Amino acid sequence: MDQMKPSLPEKLRGALHVSLSTAFERLSSLINNRLGSVGLIYRHYLILCVLNQGEGDYYQQELGDIVGANRSTMVQLTDQLEQLNLVRRQQNPENRRQLIINITDKGIKRVNQADKLVGDALEEFAAPLNKAERAQLSALLSKLAT
């Protein structure tokens, strides 16, 4: 019996949702493979980037809203980052139910390492596109994301 490579049905080939999903999966894999070399996943990276922008303290719930993580996922992510000594979590003295998250010096160093790794992944992902095509893709995706 001949071994046939599985393929998508005709109606799905070239469909926008399939192309976007496939591109997302490829980019996620490239980024997470690189971030794994420094013990991070993409959501860790997003949290560290937000904390590193120097705009003051962030509440755990607020960070979750920014990075698109629900409450229980955000607790897990913060636990993981705290175990790696990349963030520090403390109770808000004015409201004990709120947790304030700060980036540590080690977290700043790690996010700076991760910036290069993510940049390398993006460069590999976008290699088939020229500068104008990259700008156009970015603009179109931003338009769809709003």
CORKA-V803874 format. One record per residue. N is the residue number from 0. RES is the residue in three letters. PSI is psi in radians with two decimals (none if undefined). Layout:
BEGIN
n=N res=RES psi=PSI
n=N res=RES psi=PSI
END
This chain:
BEGIN
n=0 res=MET psi=2.36
n=1 res=ASP psi=2.41
n=2 res=GLN psi=2.02
n=3 res=MET psi=2.41
n=4 res=LYS psi=2.23
n=5 res=PRO psi=2.51
n=6 res=SER psi=2.85
n=7 res=LEU psi=2.63
n=8 res=PRO psi=2.67
n=9 res=GLU psi=-0.76
n=10 res=LYS psi=-0.32
n=11 res=LEU psi=-0.37
n=12 res=ARG psi=2.13
n=13 res=GLY psi=0.02
n=14 res=ALA psi=2.43
n=15 res=LEU psi=-0.81
n=16 res=HIS psi=-0.60
n=17 res=VAL psi=-0.77
n=18 res=SER psi=-0.78
n=19 res=LEU psi=-0.76
n=20 res=SER psi=-0.76
n=21 res=THR psi=-0.75
n=22 res=ALA psi=-0.74
n=23 res=PHE psi=-0.81
n=24 res=GLU psi=-0.73
n=25 res=ARG psi=-0.81
n=26 res=LEU psi=-0.75
n=27 res=SER psi=-0.75
n=28 res=SER psi=-0.79
n=29 res=LEU psi=-0.81
n=30 res=ILE psi=-0.86
n=31 res=ASN psi=-0.58
n=32 res=ASN psi=-0.73
n=33 res=ARG psi=-0.79
n=34 res=LEU psi=-0.54
n=35 res=GLY psi=-0.47
n=36 res=SER psi=-0.31
n=37 res=VAL psi=0.35
n=38 res=GLY psi=0.40
n=39 res=LEU psi=2.83
n=40 res=ILE psi=2.98
n=41 res=TYR psi=-0.74
n=42 res=ARG psi=-0.61
n=43 res=HIS psi=-0.82
n=44 res=TYR psi=-0.80
n=45 res=LEU psi=-0.79
n=46 res=ILE psi=-0.82
n=47 res=LEU psi=-0.66
n=48 res=CYS psi=-0.78
n=49 res=VAL psi=-0.83
n=50 res=LEU psi=-0.52
n=51 res=ASN psi=-0.11
n=52 res=GLN psi=-0.09
n=53 res=GLY psi=0.55
n=54 res=GLU psi=0.51
n=55 res=GLY psi=-2.90
n=56 res=ASP psi=2.68
n=57 res=TYR psi=2.45
n=58 res=TYR psi=2.61
n=59 res=GLN psi=-0.78
n=60 res=GLN psi=-0.70
n=61 res=GLU psi=-0.77
n=62 res=LEU psi=-0.73
n=63 res=GLY psi=-0.73
n=64 res=ASP psi=-0.71
n=65 res=ILE psi=-0.75
n=66 res=VAL psi=0.01
n=67 res=GLY psi=0.62
n=68 res=ALA psi=2.30
n=69 res=ASN psi=3.03
n=70 res=ARG psi=-0.85
n=71 res=SER psi=-0.65
n=72 res=THR psi=-0.71
n=73 res=MET psi=-0.65
n=74 res=VAL psi=-0.80
n=75 res=GLN psi=-0.80
n=76 res=LEU psi=-0.75
n=77 res=THR psi=-0.71
n=78 res=ASP psi=-0.82
n=79 res=GLN psi=-0.80
n=80 res=LEU psi=-0.61
n=81 res=GLU psi=-0.68
n=82 res=GLN psi=-0.52
n=83 res=LEU psi=0.01
n=84 res=ASN psi=0.58
n=85 res=LEU psi=-0.37
n=86 res=VAL psi=2.84
n=87 res=ARG psi=2.35
n=88 res=ARG psi=2.30
n=89 res=GLN psi=2.67
n=90 res=GLN psi=2.49
n=91 res=ASN psi=2.11
n=92 res=PRO psi=-0.36
n=93 res=GLU psi=-0.30
n=94 res=ASN psi=1.74
n=95 res=ARG psi=-0.33
n=96 res=ARG psi=-0.23
n=97 res=GLN psi=2.42
n=98 res=LEU psi=2.30
n=99 res=ILE psi=2.30
n=100 res=ILE psi=2.27
n=101 res=ASN psi=2.60
n=102 res=ILE psi=2.48
n=103 res=THR psi=2.99
n=104 res=ASP psi=-0.70
n=105 res=LYS psi=-0.66
n=106 res=GLY psi=-0.67
n=107 res=ILE psi=-0.78
n=108 res=LYS psi=-0.74
n=109 res=ARG psi=-0.71
n=110 res=VAL psi=-0.56
n=111 res=ASN psi=-0.68
n=112 res=GLN psi=-0.78
n=113 res=ALA psi=-0.58
n=114 res=ASP psi=-0.78
n=115 res=LYS psi=-0.72
n=116 res=LEU psi=-0.75
n=117 res=VAL psi=-0.71
n=118 res=GLY psi=-0.72
n=119 res=ASP psi=-0.73
n=120 res=ALA psi=-0.76
n=121 res=LEU psi=-0.67
n=122 res=GLU psi=-0.77
n=123 res=GLU psi=-0.77
n=124 res=PHE psi=-0.77
n=125 res=ALA psi=0.08
n=126 res=ALA psi=-0.65
n=127 res=PRO psi=-0.19
n=128 res=LEU psi=2.50
n=129 res=ASN psi=3.08
n=130 res=LYS psi=-0.76
n=131 res=ALA psi=-0.71
n=132 res=GLU psi=-0.66
n=133 res=ARG psi=-0.79
n=134 res=ALA psi=-0.72
n=135 res=GLN psi=-0.79
n=136 res=LEU psi=-0.80
n=137 res=SER psi=-0.78
n=138 res=ALA psi=-0.75
n=139 res=LEU psi=-0.74
n=140 res=LEU psi=-0.66
n=141 res=SER psi=-0.69
n=142 res=LYS psi=-0.73
n=143 res=LEU psi=-0.52
n=144 res=ALA psi=-0.17
n=145 res=THR psi=none
END
